[in-house]
Amino acid sequence: MIHEEKVLDENQWKIEAQAIINDVKNYVQDISISQKLQSTNSKIYLNLTTLEGDKYCVKVSSAGFVVASDHHDTITNTQTEAQVFETPYGLLDSISPKYRESFGNDLINKLNNLSN
């Protein structure tokens, strides 16, 4: 599948990244924009630490979310065959078993609050 690169300026990518961070921050130990890896008009990098304590660098582009490395601020996975996730939730579901538990518990709590 060929994805056309979405061209955003650096500030637009930072806004996009901040929205992603806000969406998933309750399901990870830490997530932030990489200060060492340069953003471009087609991608930005996030440093992510799962609830298990595993560290990743994730490339975010119009194609989706790709694990770039199992270290912060590093790109080791340059394969074009790398698994691309459409959402940050799909990526977290793949790399963090505790994410599933945390997300499920959060959903149950929200549903319980609705019924009260």
C-alpha positions as CSV (number, residue, x, y, z in Angstrom):
1,M,0.0,0.0,0.0
2,I,1.4,3.4,-1.0
3,H,0.7,6.3,1.4
4,E,1.0,9.9,0.2
5,E,3.0,11.8,2.7
6,K,1.0,14.4,4.6
7,V,2.9,17.7,4.5
8,L,2.5,19.8,7.7
9,D,4.8,22.4,9.0
10,E,6.8,21.7,12.1
11,N,4.4,23.5,14.4
12,Q,1.4,21.6,12.9
13,W,3.2,18.3,13.6
14,K,3.9,19.4,17.2
15,I,0.2,20.2,17.6
16,E,-0.7,16.7,16.2
17,A,1.9,15.1,18.5
18,Q,0.5,16.9,21.5
19,A,-3.0,15.6,20.7
20,I,-1.7,12.1,20.5
21,I,0.2,12.5,23.8
22,N,-3.0,13.8,25.5
23,D,-5.0,10.8,24.2
24,V,-2.6,8.1,25.5
25,K,-0.8,9.7,28.5
26,N,-3.0,7.8,31.0
27,Y,-2.0,4.5,29.4
28,V,1.8,4.9,29.4
29,Q,4.5,5.8,32.0
30,D,5.8,8.6,29.8
31,I,5.4,10.0,26.3
32,S,7.0,13.1,24.8
33,I,8.2,14.6,21.6
34,S,11.8,13.7,20.9
35,Q,14.0,16.7,21.4
36,K,17.0,15.0,19.6
37,L,15.4,13.7,16.4
38,Q,14.5,16.4,13.9
39,S,10.8,16.7,12.8
40,T,10.2,17.3,9.2
41,N,7.1,18.4,7.2
42,S,6.1,14.7,6.9
43,K,6.9,13.1,10.3
44,I,7.7,13.6,14.0
45,Y,9.2,11.3,16.6
46,L,7.8,10.5,20.0
47,N,9.6,8.9,22.9
48,L,7.3,6.4,24.7
49,T,7.8,4.4,27.9
50,T,5.1,1.7,28.3
51,L,3.5,0.7,31.6
52,E,6.0,-2.2,31.7
53,G,8.9,0.2,31.5
54,D,9.9,-0.6,28.0
55,K,11.2,2.3,26.0
56,Y,10.5,3.1,22.4
57,C,11.0,5.8,19.8
58,V,7.9,6.0,17.5
59,K,7.7,7.7,14.1
60,V,4.4,9.4,13.5
61,S,3.6,10.2,9.9
62,S,0.5,10.3,7.6
63,A,1.1,6.6,7.0
64,G,0.6,5.9,10.8
65,F,2.7,4.9,13.7
66,V,5.9,2.8,13.4
67,V,8.3,1.7,16.1
68,A,11.6,3.3,15.0
69,S,13.6,1.8,17.9
70,D,13.4,0.2,21.3
71,H,15.4,3.1,22.7
72,H,14.4,6.8,23.1
73,D,15.8,9.3,20.6
74,T,17.0,6.5,18.3
75,I,16.1,5.2,14.8
76,T,17.2,1.6,14.3
77,N,14.2,0.2,12.4
78,T,14.5,1.6,8.8
79,Q,12.8,-1.3,7.1
80,T,10.1,-0.4,4.7
81,E,8.4,-3.6,5.8
82,A,8.0,-2.4,9.4
83,Q,4.5,-2.8,10.8
84,V,2.5,0.4,10.5
85,F,-0.3,1.0,13.0
86,E,-3.2,3.3,12.1
87,T,-3.7,4.5,15.6
88,P,-1.6,5.0,18.8
89,Y,-4.0,2.5,20.4
90,G,-3.1,-0.2,17.9
91,L,0.6,0.3,18.5
92,L,0.2,0.2,22.3
93,D,-2.0,-2.9,22.0
94,S,0.9,-4.6,20.1
95,I,3.7,-3.6,22.5
96,S,2.1,-3.2,25.9
97,P,0.0,-5.9,27.6
98,K,-0.6,-3.6,30.5
99,Y,-2.1,-1.1,28.1
100,R,-4.9,-3.4,27.4
101,E,-5.6,-3.9,31.1
102,S,-5.4,-0.2,31.8
103,F,-7.6,0.8,28.9
104,G,-10.1,-1.8,29.8
105,N,-10.3,-0.7,33.4
106,D,-10.6,2.9,32.3
107,L,-13.5,2.0,30.0
108,I,-15.3,0.0,32.8
109,N,-14.9,3.0,35.2
110,K,-16.3,5.4,32.6
111,L,-19.3,3.1,31.9
112,N,-19.9,2.7,35.6
113,N,-19.9,6.5,36.0
114,L,-22.5,6.8,33.3
115,S,-24.9,4.4,35.0
116,N,-24.6,6.2,38.4
